[in-house]
Amino acid sequence: MTTAYSARERAYQALRARILNLELEPNECLNDKELAQQLGMSRTPVHEAVITLALAKLVVVRPQSGTFVAPIDTGIVDMEQFSRMVLEKEMVLRAIPRMTGEAVRRYRENLQIYGFYLGSHGPDRKARLFELDNAFHRIAFELNGMEAHFTWMEGLRHHIERVRVLSFIMDLDNDILEEHRALVDALEAQDPDTAVRVLESHLSLYQRHLEKMRAVYPHYFCCEP
């Protein structure tokens, strides 16, 4: 049973990552046999993983048509981002009394590396920026000894993650560094009001980009605006 569960979980995580990274595009048809061959697994754990992806609303089954990667649903995006907003604001407020010199150094180091990749043209630029963005937001959770909460939150973000990936693909990420820097300045200054205001603006950034994304990738989204 453990082996079967491990295979199913590996298949789920592999397919989820491919969907979130847009390697499997919204509305792309999925074939269990082909996916199993790609993953080097039997069809059973892959089929079970697809069922789990459907429960997570990352996959949709269309009767007499097949199984497809679910389009990005902006309603779900808003729900996922609202939950993130509530949790991150609490983490930021709790982190302020813990802003030691070492904590500030960690934040500033992240900003410096992010700035480096922002100006680079290497093939790993977008992937590194995405990783550094996640690492930046994880710091507040770690300062509070609650990094497991960040991992849990990451596991529940599906549709918003694809929006974030699109923002990097379309180079809509130029404001992130300045907003991160403004948040660190507020944390270091022990200014909770400014920290919350900056965080709210930062986590609402996707809303300012959605129409641009829809214009370029209309087939990625549900029909309803």
C-alpha positions in Angstrom: 0.0 0.0 0.0 2.8 2.4 0.8 4.4 1.8 -2.6 1.1 2.4 -4.4 0.5 5.6 -2.5 4.1 6.8 -3.1 3.7 6.2 -6.9 0.3 8.0 -6.9 1.8 10.9 -4.9 4.8 11.2 -7.2 2.6 11.2 -10.2 0.3 13.8 -8.7 3.2 16.1 -7.7 4.9 15.7 -11.1 1.7 16.5 -13.1 0.8 19.3 -10.7 4.2 20.9 -11.2 3.8 20.6 -15.0 0.4 22.2 -14.9 1.4 25.1 -12.6 4.5 25.8 -14.7 2.3 25.8 -17.8 4.2 22.9 -19.4 0.8 21.3 -19.6 -1.3 24.3 -20.9 -4.9 25.1 -19.9 -7.4 23.2 -22.0 -4.7 20.7 -23.2 -6.0 17.2 -23.5 -4.5 14.6 -21.2 -3.9 11.0 -22.0 -3.2 8.6 -19.2 -1.1 6.2 -21.3 1.1 9.0 -22.7 1.5 10.6 -19.3 2.4 7.2 -17.8 5.1 6.7 -20.5 6.5 10.2 -19.9 6.7 9.6 -16.1 8.0 6.1 -16.4 5.0 4.7 -14.4 2.1 2.3 -14.9 -1.2 3.8 -15.9 -2.9 3.1 -12.5 -1.1 5.7 -10.3 -1.2 8.2 -13.1 -5.0 7.7 -13.5 -5.4 8.1 -9.7 -3.3 11.2 -9.8 -5.5 12.7 -12.5 -8.5 12.1 -10.3 -6.8 13.9 -7.5 -6.0 16.8 -9.8 -9.6 17.0 -10.8 -10.6 17.3 -7.1 -8.1 20.2 -6.9 -9.8 21.8 -9.9 -6.6 21.6 -12.0 -8.2 19.0 -14.4 -11.7 18.8 -15.8 -13.4 15.8 -17.3 -15.6 16.6 -20.3 -18.0 13.8 -21.0 -17.5 12.2 -24.5 -14.6 14.6 -25.0 -11.8 13.6 -22.6 -9.8 14.9 -19.7 -8.3 18.4 -20.0 -6.1 20.7 -18.0 -8.6 23.1 -16.4 -8.5 26.7 -17.6 -7.5 29.4 -15.1 -10.6 30.4 -13.1 -10.3 34.0 -11.9 -12.9 33.3 -9.2 -10.6 30.6 -7.7 -7.6 32.9 -8.2 -9.4 35.5 -6.0 -10.2 32.9 -3.3 -6.7 31.6 -3.2 -5.2 35.0 -3.1 -7.6 36.2 -0.3 -6.5 33.2 1.8 -2.9 34.0 1.2 -3.4 37.7 2.0 -5.0 36.9 5.4 -2.2 34.5 6.4 0.7 36.6 5.1 -0.5 39.7 6.8 -0.6 37.9 10.1 2.9 36.5 9.5 4.3 39.9 8.7 2.8 41.5 11.8 4.2 38.7 14.0 7.6 39.0 12.3 8.1 42.7 13.1 9.3 42.1 16.7 11.6 39.4 15.4 13.4 41.6 12.9 16.9 41.1 14.1 19.9 42.1 12.2 20.2 38.6 10.8 16.6 38.7 9.7 17.1 41.9 7.8 20.3 40.5 6.3 18.3 37.5 4.9 15.7 39.8 3.4 18.4 42.1 1.9 20.3 39.2 0.5 17.2 37.9 -1.3 16.6 41.4 -2.7 20.2 41.6 -4.0 20.0 38.2 -5.7 16.6 38.9 -7.1 17.9 42.2 -8.6 20.7 40.3 -10.2 18.4 37.8 -12.0 16.0 40.6 -12.9 18.7 42.2 -15.0 20.0 38.9 -16.4 19.2 37.2 -19.7 20.1 33.7 -18.7 17.9 30.7 -19.6 17.1 30.1 -15.9 16.1 33.8 -15.3 12.3 33.2 -14.9 12.6 30.1 -12.8 15.1 31.7 -10.5 12.9 34.8 -10.1 9.9 32.6 -9.3 11.9 30.7 -6.7 13.3 33.9 -5.1 9.9 35.4 -4.9 8.7 32.3 -3.0 11.8 32.4 -0.8 11.2 36.0 0.1 7.6 35.4 1.3 8.7 32.3 3.2 11.1 34.3 5.4 8.3 35.8 7.6 6.9 32.3 8.2 10.3 31.0 9.2 10.9 33.9 11.5 7.7 32.9 13.3 8.7 29.2 13.4 5.7 28.5 11.1 7.4 27.5 7.8 5.1 24.4 7.7 2.2 26.8 7.2 3.9 28.3 4.2 4.4 24.8 2.7 0.8 24.0 3.4 -0.4 27.2 1.8 1.8 26.5 -1.3 0.1 23.1 -1.7 -3.3 24.8 -1.9 -2.4 27.4 -4.5 -3.3 26.2 -8.0 -4.9 28.8 -10.2 -3.0 31.8 -8.8 0.3 30.0 -9.3 -0.4 29.8 -13.0 -1.2 33.5 -13.0 2.2 34.2 -11.3 4.0 32.1 -13.9 2.3 34.0 -16.7 3.5 37.3 -15.1 7.1 36.1 -15.3 6.7 34.8 -18.8 5.2 38.1 -19.9 7.8 40.2 -18.0 5.2 41.8 -15.8 7.4 41.2 -12.8 9.3 44.5 -12.8 7.4 46.0 -9.8 8.1 43.0 -7.5 11.6 44.0 -6.5 10.6 47.6 -5.4 7.6 46.3 -3.5 9.7 43.7 -1.8 12.2 46.4 -0.9 9.4 48.7 0.5 8.1 45.8 2.7 11.6 45.1 4.1 12.1 48.8 4.8 8.8 48.9 6.7 9.7 45.7 8.7 13.1 47.0 9.6 11.5 50.4 10.7 9.1 48.4 12.9 6.2 50.1 11.0 3.2 47.7 11.0 0.8 50.0 9.2 3.1 50.6 6.3 4.1 46.9 6.1 0.4 45.8 5.8 -0.3 48.5 3.3 2.6 47.5 1.1 1.8 43.8 1.4 -1.8 44.4 0.4 -0.7 46.3 -2.6 1.9 43.7 -3.5 -0.4 40.8 -3.3 -3.0 42.6 -5.4 -0.5 43.1 -8.2 -2.0 40.2 -10.2 -5.3 42.1 -10.5 -3.5 44.8 -12.4 -2.1 42.3 -14.9 -5.0 40.0 -15.5 -6.4 41.9 -18.5 -3.0 42.0 -20.2 -2.7 38.2 -19.7 -6.2 37.6 -21.0 -5.4 39.7 -24.1 -2.3 37.6 -24.9 -3.5 34.2 -23.7 -7.4 34.3 -23.9 -7.5 30.5 -24.3 -5.8 30.0 -20.9 -8.8 31.5 -19.0 -12.4 30.6 -18.3 -14.8 32.5 -20.6 -16.2 34.5 -17.8 -14.2 37.7 -17.0 
